[in-house]
Amino acid sequence: MTYAPSRPSPRLLRATVVSAALSALIAVSACTGGDGDQAGQGGQGQGGGQGSQQDASASGEQQSARELGDLGSRAGIVNRVPATVVLSGVTAQGQTLTVTFTVTNDSESDRLSIGSAFGNDLDDTSGDAGQSSAERNSVDGVYLTTEEGRRYLVGRGENGICACSSGLSSVSVDPGQSYTLSATFAAPPEEIETVTVHIPGYGAFEGVGIAR
């Protein structure tokens, strides 16, 4: 695994979720800077591969939030549908740290389309149109900050695709159901025990302990 500094951009807010096979190939970005919640919009469920598009109800990725951890929750709106985000995991293993969160559809009748709701509104790929679509509809807008003022951005592969849930343009969540998303970053040093997790549209989850 390699590590690369983030590119200087006013909206360098990236997040990540990736399969074990892809994680060995990703480049994880990190940069210094103060807190800022300017993340854009995008995402991918754990069941979808890079560039894949799927219906959450068909893929079996929907599940009750009670089955997952709860490190903090926020109510908000995702693409005009009321939704609750639950931060369910911040886990470091070796040189990487993975953030897992769920989105629950709080509507009684409307299906929730995730699309680019948790992305950074940028196309960071160097590949074909399919890769670009998967990247735009990802969760690469999620990022981390520490008390020391360091910002951790989404990990990326050589083709620019994030190490995160992607290909979410066709993912929809039934009323009352949840969908799990994740993003992988460079792990902070061992002496760093907590981070702040920034999720687009849902603000900062502060002082979250890192499970190692």
N, C-alpha and C positions, 0 to 999 in steps of 0.2 A: 504493500500500500504506500502511495506517495502522498505528500502534502504540498499544497500550492497556495500562495497568497492570493487573496481575492483581487479581482480587477477593480481599479478605482472607478466607481460609478455612484451617482447620487442615490440609486436604489439598489445597492448591493445587499439585498436582504434575501438570503436563500435558505431553504430547508431541505430535509432529506428523509427518504425511507427506501430501503433496498433489500433485495433477497441476499441470502448468504453467498450465492454464486457470484453476484455482481459486486458485493462489498469488497472482494479482493482486488477489484480493478478500479475502484473509484479514487478520485483525487479529492481530498477533503479540504475545504477552504476555511480560513480563519483570518480575521483582521482586527486591528485595534480600533477603538472608538468608543464614544459614550453611548448611553442608551438612546434608542430611537425606535419608534413603533411605526415605521413607514412601509412595512411589508406590503407587497402587492397581493395577487390572488392566484391559486392553483391547487392540485392534489391527486392521489391514487390509493386504492384500497389494497390491503395486503394480498388479496387473491389475484389482483391484476398484474400482469407483467408490464415491462416498459413498453409504452406505445399501445397497449391493449385497451379496448373499450368494452365495458360490460354493464349489465344491469345488476345492481346490488341484490335485489330480491332473487334473481335467477342464479347468481353465483354462490349464494349462501354466506356472504360476508356480513349480512345484517345479523345483529345479535343484541341482546339486552345489555345495557350499560352496567347492570349489576354483576355481570360476569367478569368485568375488568376492574383494574384498580381505579382509585379516585384521589388524585393529588390536588384537586381543585376543579371547579366547574364554573362556567359562565353561560348566561342566556343571551341570545342575540338573533340575528337574521342571516340566513344564507340564501342568496338568490330569491329574496322576497318571501321566504318561508321561515317561520320561527324555528330556531334550532338551539340546542344546548351542546356546548363543547365540554368534554371531560378530559382533563389531562390524566392519562392512565399509566404512564411510565416514563422515567428518565434513567436509563441504564447504561453504564459504561462497561465495556469489555475490551481489554487490550487498548488499542489506540483509537477506538471509536466509541461514540456515545449515540444511543438511539432514543429518540423521543417518540412516544406513542400516544395518540389521542383519538377519541371517538366523537362522532357527530351524531346527535340524536334528533330525529324529526319530531318536533313538538306539535305539528299541525294535526288536526283531527281528520282532515280529508285530502290535503295536498301532498303529492310526492315531492321530495326534495332532490334537486339536481345539484351535485357538488361542483362539477366543472372546474372553473379557475378561481373558485372562491378563496383558496388559500395559497395562491401563487404570487409571483413577483411581477407579473405582466410583461415579462421579457422572454425572448426566444434566445436561449443560451446554447442551442445546439449548432453543430456543424454538419448535420446530416440532412436527410430527405424530409419531404413534407410531413410524412407520418411521424417522424421523430419530433419535428417542430410542434405538431399538434399535441403529442403526448406531453411535451415539456411545458407548453402553455397551460395545459390542464393538469397541473401537479400541485404539490404542497411545498414548492421551493421558496415560498414567502415566509416560512417559519424560520426563526433564527434564535440564537442564544446570546445572552450577555452575562458577564460576571461582575462582582463588586469591584474588581480591579480595572474595569472599563474595557475589557476585551470582548470583542464580538465574534461569534462563531457562525459561519455560514454553511449552507448545504454542501455536502460532498458531491463531486461530479466526476463522471468518467471522461475518457479522452474525447468522446463525441459530444460532450457538453451536457448530456442528460443527467438529471439530478439523481442522487442516491436516495430517492424518496418515492412515495406514492405518486404515480403519474398515469396518464391515459384515462382521465376521469370524465371526459366529455359526455359519456353515455351512462355514467353511474348515477343511479337515482335510489333514494331511500324511502321506503313506505312509511306512512304515519305511525309513530310510536316505536319505530325501529332505529337501530344504530349502525354506523359504518366505521370501521377502524382504519386509521391512517397513521403513517409513521415517517420519520426523517432521520438520517444518520449524519453525524458531525464528527470532527476530530474531538477526541476526549480531552477535557481540560487536565492539567497536572493533578497528581494525586492529592496535593494539598488543597485543591479547590473542592469544597464539599457541597456547595449549592450553586445553582444557576437560576437565571430568570429566563423563562420561555416566552417568546413573543409569537402569537398566533394572529394572522391577519383578521381584522374584524372583531377580535376578542381580547385584544390588549395583552398585558404582561402578567404572567403567573410568576410572582416573585418568590425568591427564597426556597426554591424547590430542591430538596435533597437528591444527590446523585447516588443511585444504588450501584455498588461495585462488587 
